[in-house]
């Protein structure tokens, strides 16, 4: 069994691989995996846009960010890939998902690979990648581990394949309003 948990900024996301499910048959898990992978046609992948937001800490106003997300850190570098190698580079990957009738991209990071006692991996991502206060829960999650080293969406051609989601969870402060909730809007 392989299961990944996507979570961060207030998100936990559970993703299984192709082998099995915690409370289901291997066949059902495989069918669900195949359904999500088939959903991501080349046209849907091409239509996917980065889902990133900026928040003004003084006003609490949330707006879509401009350009590719990431980086920041005060150094003027945004959207750059980590070039220092090591475990950081191999742990980061790309997530595709659907929300509000659109296709989206987020990043995720594996923080515990399927070697823990229950065979599940843990992946962190932003809360808005799993849930939106207007559109609800996201769907059609697929995680591509180590995407910078293997920039392909063909699961069969990837060393670690692709991991699909079966369950999503977020911090209670992010629900039900997403960025519109009091707890999320008060983040500095």
Helices and strands as residue ranges (DSSP letters): E 3-6, E 11-16, H 26-39, H 42-47, E 49-50, E 53-55, E 62-64, H 86-91, E 92-99, E 102-112, E 120-124, G 127-129, E 131-132, E 136-137, E 139-145, G 155-157, E 163-170, G 172-174, G 178-180, H 182-185
